[in-house]
Structure formats: structure tokens, C-alpha cells
Amino acid sequence: MDVAGVVLVDDHPLFRRGVAELLTESQRFEVLAEFDTAQELLPSLDRLHPELILLDLQMPGTDGMALLERIKSLHDDVWVVMLTASDSSDHLLRAIQLGADGYLLKDTDPDIILERLEAVLEGKVGLNDEMVMMLAQRLRSERSRACAGVDDVPPDWPAALTERECLTLRWIAKGLSNKLIAREMGISDSTVKVYVKNLLRKLNLRSRLELAAWVHAHPLPPEGEPT
């Protein structure tokens, strides 16, 4: 089993130590470095080459959102998971829009944290079930507000999708990466990327996590039934 290099960014030393011990004991992760602030992290990224960054939201100086945006603009191949005490749907939605690969609460059971981080390394969604539901509820609420209290999603919305797009959306909802979806469908990664791009455009969404949340808020018909 490959060991993934991780960098921790959190201004609470005691919490960082606990997370570092959890990751190290799992034998799935290697903690490459720990940082208190964004200013300490950024100059070291090129040297460390982490696969995963665990990032606190609220820190002195540059906050986690600004740091997330900066990391993704410089190193879009690095997975970034927010590990935070904030259960605000505003923070959750903003993090996802900025490219976060996961959003976990600090009081999450340690075994669940490890499970979700391992899922991220496989290209899956790094959210707790409650975070997925919170995101789905937020998306549904925003659309309702935009329509003055009337849901603007027609019940036959899947009819706008092709059969392959619907199938791709089902796999995304199950947390599969493009590579795994391509394997399941017997097509290339680049073709899956086209389907994902089409889904984002047709559903007016901005990320894979929003697509996953969309299906929770607006379920597809059971497989085998016409869309």
C-alpha cells in the first residue's frame, strides 16, 4: 500500500499533534510537515510535494479560504481537505466552490476521518454524510430563494441529460473519481471529463461535490426506469 505525504496547517499545536499521530498510526499517511500559518506553508510546497493538505479554516493572518484558493491556483494536483470546527453551510459551500476536495469537522470520529481521507486519495468525495446533506439542503434553499419561494427545478429535469450523462451522475453520487467511472463505463478518462463538464453546464453547478449534493436533493429515477 502506497503511503501518502500529508501537510497539516492549523494554528492549534495540540490538535495538530493529535491529527499527526492519527495519520502516522494508520500507516497510510506520512506527515511531511506541520505549519501554523499560510505564510509558513506556501514557500515550502514546492519542496515538500505533498499529495494531501489538511487545512484549518480559521487561522491568524491569511485564513483557510484564502489559502485554499492560493494552493489550488498554484498546485491544482494537490488534494486539499478542510478540517475545521465550522459547520456553517456558507463555509462549506464556499470551500467547495474554491476547489476543496473534502470538508470534515474536527469532532468527527477519528476512524471516519481516516476513511474519508483515504476516499479522497482514491478520487472520491471527502464529506461526512451530514455534510453532504447540508450541502444538498443549501443548494435547494438557494434555488428556492432565487425563485421567490418556488422550486425552479422541473420534475422531469433528468430528461435534459443523455443516458451516459445520467450514468455518470449516478457514479459521481456514489463518490467515484473520473478514472473509476471510466473503468466502470468502459470509456476513456477524457470522455468522462466531457460528461462531467456537460453536467455542470446543464445543471448550472460548479464542482463535482455540488453534483453529488444535487442528486441527494433531486434524486434520479431508479436505474432501469426511463429518465
N, C-alpha and C positions, 0 to 999 in steps of 0.2 A: 504494500500500500504506500503510495506516494505521500510525503509529508509536505503540507502547505505552509509557506512562510507567511507569518502574520505580524502586522504592526498595530500596536494599541495606542490610541490617542484619547486621553482622559485626564482631567486635572485633579482627580482623587487618587492618590498613590495606593491607598489601602484597597480600593475597588480594583485598580489595575492589577495589583498583586494577586488578588483572588481570581481574576479572569485569566491571568497568565498561568497560574497553577492549574486551573481547569483545562486549559488548552494543552499544556505540556503533558499532563497526566493522561490525556486522551490518546497520545501517541499519533494523532492525526495531524497535529499542528505544531509548528515551531515558532516561538515568539522571537522575532528578529530584533525588535526594539520597542521601547515604550517612550511616549512623549507627553508632556504636559500641555503643549500649545501647538497651534498651527505653524507658528514661526519656527519652532524647533523641527517639525516634521518635514516641511517642504524641501529644504536644502538636502535632505538625506534620502529622498525617494529614489533618485537615480542610482544611488549607491546600494540601497537595500534590495530593490526589485521585489517587493512583497507581492504575493498573489492576492492577499486579502488585507483590508484595513478595517479595524473596528473603531468606530468614531463616535465620541460623545457629542451631544447636541449643544449643550450649554457649557461654554468654557470662557475664561477671560480672554480679552483680545478678540481675535477672529473666531466667530462662533462656528459650530459644526456645519451649518448650512453653507456658509461662505467657503469653508474648507472643502466640503463635498464638491461644490461647483468647480473649485480650483483644481482639485485632484482629477476630476473627470475630464476637464479641458486639457490637462497635461498627460494623463495616463488613463485613457478610456478602457484599457485592457485589464485594469486592476479592479477587483471586486471591492465594493465599499458597503459595509453594513452599519447602520446607525444602531448603537447600543445606548439607550437613553432612558431616563426616568419619565419623559414626557409622553403621555397618552393622548395628546392633542391631535385631533383629526387634521387640523391645519398643518401641523408639523409633519405628520405622516404624508399627507398629500404633497406638500412642498418637497419633501425629501425624494419622493418617487419621481416627481417632475424633474428634479435635478439629476436623476440618474442613479439613485441609491439602489443597490441590489438586494437590500433587506432592511427591515426595521424591527428591532427587538427591544422589549422593555427590560430594564435592569433587574426587575424582580421575577423574571421568567425562570422557571425551573432549570437548573444547570444542564440536565440531560436534554431538555428541549432546545436550549441554546446550541449545544453541540450538534444536535440533529439538524437544526435549521442551517447552521454554518456549513455542515457537510453537504446539505442540499444545494447551497449557493455554489459550492465548488463544482457541483455537477450541472450547474446552469439552471437550477430550479429556483422557485420563489422563496425568499428568506423572510417570511412573515409568519407570526403566530396566527392561529385560526381567528382569534379575536381581532387581530389587526386587519385581516382580510375582510372580515365582516364590517369593521369600522370604515374601511376604505369604500366598500360597496355601498354602505349607507350614506357616506359623504357624497359619492358620485350621484347617487339617486336624489339626494336632497338638493344638490346644486342644480341638477336638471329641472327639478320641480320648481325651484325658486325662479329659474330663468323663464319659466312659462307661467309665472304668477299663480303657482299652486297646481298647475295642470301638468301631468307627466307627459313629456313630448316624445316618449318612446312608443311607437306603434306596436301593437301586439305581434304583428307579422314581420318585425324587423329582421329575423333571420332570412327572409325571402330576398333581401338585398345582397346576401352573401352567396358565393358559389359553394358547391358541395365541398371542394377542397379547403376553402376558407373556413367553413363551419368545422370541418375536421381538425384543422389547425387550431382553431379557437378552443375546441374541446381539450386538445393536448396541452395547450397553454394553461387552461384552467386547472389541469392536473399537475402543473408545475414543471413540465418538460422543457428542456432547452431546445434551441433550433437544431442542434446536432442530433438529439434524441428523437425529435419529431421527424426529422429527415429519415432516420433509420426506421421508424415505425411506418412511415408512409412510402418508403422505397423511392425517395426523391433526393435531390441534392440540397445542401445547406442553403445555397443561393436561391433556390426556388422557394424554400420555406421563408426566407427573408422577404421575398416578394409578397407572399401571402400575408405575412405579419404587417408589412407596410400598407397593403390594401385594407386590412382590418382596422388599423389605426386611422386611416383616412375615412373609411366608411362610417366608423363609429365615433369619429371626432375625439379620439383619445391620443395620449402622448407616450405611453410606455406599456411594456408587457405586463407589469403589475396591474396597471389600470385595466388591461384586457381581462386579466384573471378576475379582478374585482367585478368587472362588468357582468361576467357570466354568473357570479353569485347574486347580483342584483336583478339580472334579467336572464333567467335560465333558458338554455336551448331546449328544444323538444327532445324527448328521449331518442337515443340512437335507433335508427330504423324507421322513425316517423318522418314524413315529409316536412321540410322546412318552408 
